[in-house]
Amino acid sequence: MLKERKMGKKVTVVGAGFVGATCARRIIEKDLADVVLIDIIEGLPQGRALDLMESAPIEGYSAQIIGTNDYKDTKNSDIVVVTAGIARKPGMSRDDLLQINAKIIKDVVENIAKFSPNAILIMVTNPLDVMSYLAYKTTKFKSSKVIGMAGVLDSARYRFFIAQALGVTPSLVNAFVLGGHGDSMVPLPRYSTVNGIPITQLLDIKKINQINERTKNGGAEIVGLLKTGSAYYAPSASVVEMVKSILLNENRILPCCVFLKGEYGLKDIYCGIPVRLSKNGVEEIIKIDLTKEELESLKNSSEAVKKNIKKLNI
Ligand code: APR
């Protein structure tokens, strides 16, 4: 158990694997919150947590982390990041993980809802859009409190590839990738800028199309290189940007996977669109102008997600 909250806020990270442990590390290194790391494997979260606490004297953070296999320790968390599940191996699509991860997620979020009924959930487990929908339906939390992490990651990849193509520093590039977290994601060059200059004025269409394609395959490219798992540095950085916006009530506008009730012509579905993230979770769904083709791509992306939701009989 955490003896006392040092940071005032408590974040539980479910899954002490690559993504979960790296999230936990980033959160405590930034002194954002105390962290409870929970996993089904005995010893794994405890070992990772102890190792991280032993880094505190050198790194200089005050936040605490504990590892556990018992959901009681997660009680009254402000935010819960869910990374539990199986990651992709080469040749697997995110959809191949569907049935295995659905079982895991159902069990995990039932436990979370029992001990932290007021938490904001950030879902990471793939296939992301479907797992976010499943978590929302299972917990019956307000939809503003169940948010999937995908758009920040896909946009970060897009931003990096644009920066690389132009030879500029990545943080200068702002970009939006919307839609599902899969092959049908929708990069938006019109809304992508370098210090305010649209990339459509800086790169030719052929190069932009190449970057769009590389972004769509960004996850698979890493899986292909690693061979034994999937990406975790950029995913965890993306989660922590969302955690920070919520804990510090920053109201960042970020592309997140959220429940739609008719916005963008989409209903009863989780889809990646820009939202304002505050201490309440999704404070506002931002409606941006999309062309007919962009709207069509968003719709196609959602159709693919709907098909998978049907397979689960939620
Ligand atoms: N409860 C808690 N933890 C679980 C459960 C469960 N029911 N089932 C599995 N886990 C844990 C595993 O024991 C493992 O430690 O989830 C962890 C997953 O870690 P990794 O295998 O290292 O996978 P990782 O790379 O972290 O990816 C996790 O995030 O990006 C997504 O596609 C990715 O769905 C995958 C998830």
Boltz pocket constraint, residues with backbone or C-beta under 6 A from the ligand:
constraints:
  - pocket:
      binder: B
      contacts: [[A, 14], [A, 15], [A, 16], [A, 17], [A, 18], [A, 19], [A, 20], [A, 38], [A, 39], [A, 40], [A, 41], [A, 44], [A, 82], [A, 83], [A, 84], [A, 85], [A, 86], [A, 87], [A, 88], [A, 97], [A, 101], [A, 104], [A, 107], [A, 108], [A, 124], [A, 125], [A, 126], [A, 127], [A, 229], [A, 230], [A, 231], [A, 232], [A, 235]]
      max_distance: 6.0
